[in-house]
Amino acid sequence: MCLTTGRRARRAERLVRAIEDASGAVRGLPVLNQDKVWNRVRHVGLLELLQFDWTLVGESDALCTEVGAVFALDELDIPAYEARLRKIRETCGDRKKYLEILA
């Protein structure tokens, strides 16, 4: 039982680090600047960027709600949380690629 709890604790610690990494990635995403070059892009690309951002907000909020409802390590659904983190990272990557295409 202790070994299982120890493994869960290590996985939970890795999950915390993964959440922190994803959080940093989201905070580091580029935004549209005030440059005139972006003026033409704003009208075309803003809605798509908002969709990426809305997905990030939704996934982050769901992850926060799910993790916040856990009271003990044995209640953690680590694979589900890892899947949400993958979705957040993928969305960050897709958003960055989209901005590169627009530039």
MOSULGI-V256510 format. One record per backbone hydrogen bond with DSSP energy under -0.5 kcal/mol. NH is the residue of the N-H (numbers start at 1). CO is the residue of the C=O. E is the energy in kcal/mol with one decimal. If there is no record, write none. Layout:
nh->NH co->CO e->E
nh->NH co->CO e->E
//
This chain:
nh->5 co->1 e->-2.4
nh->6 co->2 e->-2.8
nh->7 co->3 e->-2.6
nh->8 co->4 e->-2.5
nh->9 co->5 e->-2.4
nh->10 co->6 e->-2.2
nh->11 co->7 e->-2.6
nh->12 co->8 e->-2.6
nh->13 co->9 e->-2.3
nh->14 co->10 e->-2.4
nh->15 co->11 e->-2.3
nh->16 co->12 e->-2.3
nh->17 co->13 e->-2.2
nh->18 co->14 e->-2.5
nh->19 co->15 e->-2.6
nh->20 co->16 e->-2.4
nh->21 co->17 e->-2.5
nh->22 co->18 e->-2.5
nh->23 co->19 e->-2.5
nh->24 co->20 e->-2.2
nh->25 co->21 e->-2.1
nh->26 co->22 e->-2.4
nh->27 co->23 e->-2.5
nh->28 co->24 e->-1.6
nh->29 co->26 e->-1.4
nh->38 co->35 e->-1.0
nh->39 co->36 e->-1.1
nh->40 co->36 e->-0.6
nh->41 co->37 e->-0.5
nh->42 co->38 e->-2.7
nh->43 co->39 e->-0.8
nh->44 co->40 e->-0.7
nh->45 co->41 e->-4.2
nh->46 co->41 e->-0.6
nh->46 co->42 e->-1.5
nh->49 co->45 e->-2.4
nh->50 co->46 e->-2.6
nh->51 co->47 e->-1.7
nh->52 co->48 e->-2.0
nh->53 co->49 e->-2.6
nh->54 co->50 e->-2.8
nh->55 co->51 e->-2.1
nh->56 co->52 e->-2.3
nh->57 co->53 e->-2.7
nh->58 co->54 e->-2.7
nh->59 co->55 e->-2.7
nh->60 co->56 e->-2.4
nh->61 co->57 e->-2.8
nh->62 co->58 e->-2.4
nh->63 co->59 e->-2.4
nh->64 co->60 e->-2.6
nh->65 co->61 e->-2.5
nh->66 co->62 e->-2.6
nh->67 co->63 e->-2.8
nh->68 co->64 e->-2.4
nh->69 co->65 e->-0.9
nh->69 co->66 e->-0.5
nh->70 co->67 e->-1.4
nh->75 co->72 e->-1.8
nh->76 co->73 e->-1.6
nh->78 co->76 e->-0.8
nh->80 co->77 e->-0.6
nh->81 co->77 e->-2.0
nh->82 co->78 e->-3.0
nh->83 co->79 e->-2.0
nh->84 co->80 e->-1.9
nh->85 co->81 e->-2.4
nh->86 co->82 e->-2.3
nh->87 co->83 e->-2.1
nh->88 co->84 e->-2.2
nh->89 co->85 e->-2.8
nh->90 co->86 e->-2.9
nh->91 co->87 e->-2.3
nh->92 co->88 e->-2.3
nh->93 co->89 e->-2.5
nh->94 co->90 e->-2.7
nh->95 co->91 e->-2.5
nh->96 co->92 e->-2.4
nh->97 co->93 e->-2.4
nh->98 co->94 e->-2.3
nh->99 co->95 e->-2.3
nh->100 co->96 e->-2.1
nh->101 co->97 e->-2.2
nh->102 co->98 e->-2.1
nh->103 co->99 e->-1.7
//
